[in-house]
Amino acid sequence: MKAASCNPPTRLVGDVGGTNARFALLTAQGPSEVRVLPTADHATFADALRSYLAAVGASSVRHVAIGIANPVYGDQIRMTNHHWGFSIAQTRAELGLDTFLVLNDFAVLARALPELPASELVQVGGGSAMAGTPLALLGAGTGLGVSGLIPDGLGGWTPLAGEGGHVSFPPFDEREVELWRLARARFGHVSAERLLSGAGMEFLHRALGQIAGQTPPPRSAADIAAQAQGGADPLCVETVGTFCTLLGTVAADLAITLGARGGVYIGGGIVPRLGDLFVRSPFRQRFEDKGRTSAYLRDIPVWVIHSPWPALLGAAAALEQKLGPLA
């Protein structure tokens, strides 16, 4: 966290997910006063922002940019994985803001990718990135975020704001077909997010137990991951291994779709916390197991993002593009 400058900050950035909202003030040195607020503790987005501003004593903020885990089109925002809903224009007026940019969270994160230092990235297989080619981004947390960054031909980048986490889940073999059947019976349409998210990991744990003729006790995604790290619970180990394998399929599909020879980046709240367990998992083997395109994928590097606040950097870049750099 950077120290605040002597001038009162006028810019604020945020990263709003289904579980937590992260806010920071912007100074010429970068984000400062980073705080994490549980979304469940606040009735509305405006309440959460007011709570942050009061906590850091910031009364001069006039320009805000946030990434939010939701499609963003038009004025009305209603979150997919949380109950918050608001009008952009009404919220801007209510909070007395001159600027209020609301952007898709993974499009915001994608803007930060070229700026991330190598020390905050862990490479999982592949070769070197090919300059001037697209980057792919995905990350599992409360949901499954997907984006990409496309060269604009002028030395800059264009982020993609899509909802790729809701593409249909693609089974690879008979075991995954059985998982699909169980998910289909429960959810109807089986999106990738149904399996590759916190709730998805919990579903996988129950489903794999059911396939094995077990009735495992309910576990949270965090507990499943912790048990897998220790290796003491075979079903949790299998669950995390399956989760990483399925992510390999989805990541490879995204890389092929975008032509992401510049690399695939993995963020979100789950994979970075798995650490070496993810590096050792079947992820990379599945990523490259793509028939005629296996050789194409073999060269593409994959990085796990270990930056503490990458989406805040992307939101800062969006504000800078609109308002110009801070002095």
PyMOL commands that set and color helices and strands:
alter all, ss='L'
color gray80, all
select helices_A, chain A and resi 39-41+45-56+88-94+105-115+118-120+164-166+174-187+192-194+198-211+221-230+234-258+271-274+276-279+283-288+291-298+310-323
alter helices_A, ss='H'
color red, helices_A
select strands_A, chain A and resi 11-16+20-27+30-38+63-68+76-78+85-87+99-104+121-123+135-140+144-151+157-159+264-267+302-305
alter strands_A, ss='S'
color yellow, strands_A
deselect
rebuild
show_as cartoon
